[in-house]
């Protein structure tokens, strides 16, 4: 625990199946705004619980017009939060074209379209640089390119696929701080956000494992499948 904060929600993934009172499956293969290559499914081949972990698994297999399957889970309408410390302990995949993410979107996304709803990327990683992760905040005018501010953290001497690490944000009224293993690497301040400031409203979690897309590029002959992101817990302290 942390001074002045108490646990307001967590999922430790210690059950045998996903807690559908907290999580929703997002499905489909339309590129997800980034020209991604995967088809997200609700199959227990792409997301499952085992040994106290949630596993998201990207597989090289056809589904619809897509050549890959994977999973994208979110808590919209079920677990939404404003401010606090969010800790997610995870072990990440690697490989060209593999793009895991732990992030949040504004709960009002249906009425205030992205990026006006706000986006908080707690962790993103591009699998061809498996020792480097990114934390970013996005904002802006609905249905337009986002403004963004962020930083990155490079793991010394190893990569994020070798063991579990804790990815965190500490979010309050005028700033959001990003941490890896309790080491702060970026602060996004309210004063640097132009226009509408969306980070004083509730947000929901998204956990996903994308394949391909504009930022990481496509897999190539070096990419091994399946790839997995293992999540040990998601914890919210307020």
Backbone torsions as a table, in degrees:
resi	resn	phi	psi	omega
1	UNK	NA	171.6	-176.3
2	UNK	-126.6	147.0	-178.8
3	UNK	-56.3	129.2	176.7
4	UNK	79.6	-1.8	-179.4
5	UNK	-121.2	149.4	171.9
6	UNK	-131.0	157.3	-176.5
7	UNK	-69.7	119.5	179.7
8	UNK	-101.2	-25.0	172.7
9	UNK	-162.3	146.2	170.1
10	UNK	-150.9	155.8	165.5
11	UNK	-125.5	117.8	-178.7
12	UNK	-93.6	-6.4	178.0
13	UNK	56.5	38.9	-179.2
14	UNK	-93.8	-0.1	-179.3
15	UNK	-84.4	-168.6	177.5
16	UNK	-101.2	-16.3	179.1
17	UNK	-143.2	159.5	-176.0
18	UNK	-61.2	137.9	179.8
19	UNK	-78.7	102.1	-176.2
20	UNK	-80.2	-0.3	167.9
21	UNK	-79.1	-13.7	178.6
22	UNK	-112.9	-33.6	-168.1
23	UNK	-117.7	147.3	170.3
24	UNK	-117.6	144.8	169.2
25	UNK	-85.8	132.4	166.5
26	UNK	-103.4	135.9	-174.3
27	UNK	-130.4	156.8	175.0
28	UNK	129.3	164.5	-173.6
29	UNK	-130.4	31.7	-175.2
30	UNK	-85.5	9.2	176.6
31	UNK	98.3	-18.0	171.5
32	UNK	55.6	34.8	175.2
33	UNK	78.2	-2.7	-176.5
34	UNK	-126.9	12.6	-174.2
35	UNK	56.6	37.9	176.4
36	UNK	-69.4	159.2	-172.5
37	UNK	-103.6	-11.5	-173.9
38	UNK	-86.2	157.1	166.4
39	UNK	-107.2	116.0	178.1
40	UNK	-78.2	133.5	-176.7
41	UNK	-125.6	168.7	170.4
42	UNK	-102.9	18.7	-179.9
43	UNK	-70.8	144.0	176.7
44	UNK	-75.5	3.3	168.1
45	UNK	-81.7	-26.7	-176.9
46	UNK	-98.2	-22.3	172.8
47	UNK	-149.1	133.1	-176.7
48	UNK	-161.3	162.1	177.3
49	UNK	-107.2	134.4	177.4
50	UNK	-153.1	133.3	173.5
51	UNK	54.1	34.3	177.9
52	UNK	84.9	11.6	179.1
53	UNK	-122.6	145.5	163.6
54	UNK	-89.2	128.2	179.3
55	UNK	-112.3	126.0	167.5
56	UNK	-105.5	125.6	-171.3
57	UNK	-123.5	121.4	174.8
58	UNK	-93.7	127.6	-173.8
59	UNK	-124.6	146.1	175.9
60	UNK	-90.8	90.2	-179.5
61	UNK	-155.0	147.1	-175.7
62	UNK	-74.0	139.3	172.7
63	UNK	-149.8	112.6	-173.6
64	UNK	63.7	-129.4	178.6
65	UNK	-94.5	7.2	-177.6
66	UNK	-98.4	151.8	179.7
67	UNK	-97.7	-3.5	-177.3
68	UNK	-136.3	150.1	171.1
69	UNK	-119.7	154.9	176.4
70	UNK	-163.3	-164.8	-177.1
71	UNK	-136.4	148.3	175.7
72	UNK	-140.8	117.0	-176.7
73	UNK	-117.6	142.8	177.6
74	UNK	-146.8	165.6	-172.5
75	UNK	-112.5	18.7	-175.8
76	UNK	-57.7	133.7	179.2
77	UNK	77.0	-5.9	-176.2
78	UNK	-120.7	-46.6	178.7
79	UNK	-136.8	103.5	-177.4
80	UNK	-130.4	142.3	-169.0
81	UNK	-140.1	148.1	171.1
82	UNK	-125.1	118.3	179.3
83	UNK	70.6	160.7	177.6
84	UNK	127.0	-173.8	174.1
85	UNK	-110.4	125.1	178.0
86	UNK	-110.3	122.0	177.4
87	UNK	-116.2	127.8	175.2
88	UNK	-128.6	119.2	179.5
89	UNK	-97.7	122.6	-172.9
90	UNK	-149.5	157.2	173.3
91	UNK	-118.5	128.4	-166.3
92	UNK	-102.9	154.5	176.4
93	UNK	-82.3	177.6	175.4
94	UNK	-149.9	171.4	-179.6
95	UNK	123.6	146.0	-180.0
96	UNK	-54.6	129.2	177.1
97	UNK	84.1	5.3	179.3
98	UNK	-99.5	130.4	-168.4
99	UNK	-139.1	83.6	177.0
100	UNK	-79.4	149.8	178.4
101	UNK	-147.9	143.2	172.7
102	UNK	-125.9	114.8	-168.8
103	UNK	-155.1	179.9	-177.3
104	UNK	-141.4	148.2	174.4
105	UNK	-127.3	151.6	177.0
106	UNK	-62.2	134.7	-175.6
107	UNK	-63.6	-18.8	-178.7
108	UNK	-90.9	23.1	-173.7
109	UNK	-59.4	-28.6	-178.6
110	UNK	-72.2	-28.5	179.1
111	UNK	-102.8	-22.0	179.7
112	UNK	-126.0	88.0	-168.5
113	UNK	-60.7	154.1	177.6
114	UNK	-58.6	141.7	0.9
115	UNK	-90.4	8.4	-177.8
116	UNK	-61.1	-29.1	179.1
117	UNK	-70.6	-20.7	-177.1
118	UNK	89.0	147.7	176.9
119	UNK	-140.4	133.9	176.8
120	UNK	-120.7	107.3	178.2
121	UNK	-91.4	103.8	-178.5
122	UNK	-71.6	-39.4	179.1
123	UNK	-152.6	127.1	165.1
124	UNK	-133.0	146.2	179.8
125	UNK	-141.6	139.3	174.8
126	UNK	-101.5	123.4	-167.3
127	UNK	-63.3	-16.7	176.5
128	UNK	-82.5	-8.6	173.5
129	UNK	-127.5	69.7	-166.8
130	UNK	-73.9	-0.2	176.3
131	UNK	-102.4	7.2	-173.7
132	UNK	-128.0	125.5	175.7
133	UNK	-123.2	159.6	-173.2
134	UNK	-122.8	144.4	169.8
135	UNK	-125.1	132.4	-170.8
136	UNK	-147.2	145.7	168.6
137	UNK	-115.7	137.5	-179.6
138	UNK	-120.9	142.2	175.9
139	UNK	-153.3	175.4	175.9
140	UNK	147.2	-161.9	-178.1
141	UNK	-88.4	140.7	-177.9
142	UNK	-52.1	136.8	173.9
143	UNK	60.0	27.4	176.3
144	UNK	-126.4	167.1	175.5
145	UNK	-57.4	146.1	-176.1
146	UNK	-84.8	152.1	160.0
147	UNK	-86.8	150.8	-177.8
148	UNK	-148.5	157.3	175.7
149	UNK	-146.0	136.1	-176.3
150	UNK	-170.0	-179.8	179.1
151	UNK	-146.8	179.4	177.0
152	UNK	-140.4	163.0	-177.4
153	UNK	-133.3	127.2	178.6
154	UNK	-106.4	124.7	-178.4
155	UNK	-77.9	121.9	-177.9
156	UNK	-73.3	128.0	167.6
157	UNK	80.2	-4.5	178.9
158	UNK	-157.3	-176.3	177.2
159	UNK	-123.7	169.8	-171.5
160	UNK	-74.6	-3.0	177.5
161	UNK	-87.7	-8.0	-170.8
162	UNK	-86.7	-29.7	177.2
163	UNK	-154.9	174.8	179.4
164	UNK	-77.0	145.7	173.8
165	UNK	-136.2	155.6	179.7
166	UNK	-102.4	120.6	179.1
167	UNK	-104.3	128.3	-171.6
168	UNK	-138.0	152.0	160.3
169	UNK	-125.1	149.3	168.7
170	UNK	-119.4	116.0	-166.1
171	UNK	-122.3	120.3	175.4
172	UNK	-133.1	-165.3	-168.3
173	UNK	-65.2	-29.0	-175.2
174	UNK	-126.5	8.5	175.7
175	UNK	-163.6	161.9	171.6
176	UNK	-129.4	127.9	178.2
177	UNK	-110.0	143.0	-179.6
178	UNK	-112.1	139.6	-177.9
179	UNK	-135.8	149.1	162.5
180	UNK	-123.3	124.6	-178.8
181	UNK	49.6	42.4	177.6
182	UNK	68.1	13.0	173.9
183	UNK	-99.5	116.8	-178.8
184	UNK	-74.6	131.9	178.4
185	UNK	-124.7	-8.7	178.5
186	UNK	-159.9	144.2	171.4
187	UNK	-127.1	126.8	173.8
188	UNK	-103.6	119.5	-174.9
189	UNK	-100.5	143.3	177.2
190	UNK	-55.7	-36.1	-176.7
191	UNK	-64.7	-18.9	-178.8
192	UNK	-94.0	-2.1	-179.6
193	UNK	-92.4	120.3	178.7
194	UNK	-88.1	147.8	177.4
195	UNK	73.8	-151.4	-176.4
196	UNK	-63.6	132.9	179.1
197	UNK	-101.2	107.3	-173.6
198	UNK	-87.5	-5.0	-168.9
199	UNK	-90.0	27.1	172.0
200	UNK	-121.9	33.1	178.4
201	UNK	-134.8	176.0	-176.8
202	UNK	-79.6	149.9	-179.6
203	UNK	-131.2	155.9	174.0
204	UNK	-117.2	161.1	-178.1
205	UNK	-87.6	149.3	168.8
206	UNK	-133.5	132.9	170.8
207	UNK	-120.7	122.8	179.2
208	UNK	-148.4	160.2	177.6
209	UNK	-130.2	98.3	-178.0
210	UNK	-87.1	155.7	173.4
211	UNK	-121.4	122.3	-179.4
212	UNK	73.7	-170.4	-177.9
213	UNK	120.7	169.1	-173.6
214	UNK	-59.4	-39.3	-173.7
215	UNK	-80.3	-51.9	-178.2
216	UNK	-80.6	-19.7	-170.2
217	UNK	77.9	179.6	-174.4
218	UNK	-86.9	156.7	171.2
219	UNK	-60.2	159.5	174.9
220	UNK	-135.6	-167.5	-175.8
221	UNK	-63.1	-16.5	-180.0
222	UNK	-87.1	-11.8	-173.8
223	UNK	-79.4	125.1	-179.6
224	UNK	-95.8	135.4	173.2
225	UNK	-121.6	152.8	-4.6
226	UNK	-73.2	160.4	170.7
227	UNK	-119.0	148.2	-173.8
228	UNK	-134.1	138.8	164.5
229	UNK	-105.4	123.6	178.5
230	UNK	-103.7	127.6	178.7
231	UNK	-114.5	121.0	-178.5
232	UNK	-82.3	-40.9	176.4
233	UNK	-162.2	160.3	165.4
234	UNK	-123.6	124.1	-177.1
235	UNK	-131.0	136.4	178.1
236	UNK	-120.6	122.7	176.6
237	UNK	-112.3	134.9	-179.8
238	UNK	-135.7	NA	NA
